[in-house]
Structure formats: structure tokens, C-alpha cells
Amino acid sequence: MTESERYELLVLMSIYQIGQVRKSAGLAEAVRRGLKSPLLYAPITPAHFCHSAAYSTFPSRGGREG
């Protein structure tokens, strides 16, 4: 995989992660409003969702090089 392909994959994975965070936040709000049943038996609190991680800058490449 080339450097540009790795970067493109990282961008696409970040976009996917943002979508998953938004989806889970929407589900939590629907549960809070009583529109959906909880998927978990543990109470859902705002601490379960860390939006800042999804919007942070791209992490540096750790681990393998090459």
C-alpha cells in the first residue's frame, strides 16, 4: 500500500468513525426519549460518547513502517 493509499484509508476510516459516533448518539437520544428500547442493560450516560475523539486530528502512524 502506498503512502497516499494509506492516507486515503485513514481519511475514509475517520469519516466512518464520525458516522458511527453520530449514529450511536442518535440511538442514545432515541432511547432517552423513549422511542427505542435500550440495547444494553447498563444506563447510558453522556460519558459513553466522546465526540472529541472522532473529530481530533489524524493520529500519527505508530507501529510498522513500510
Beta strands, then each sheet from edge to edge (+ up, - down):
end
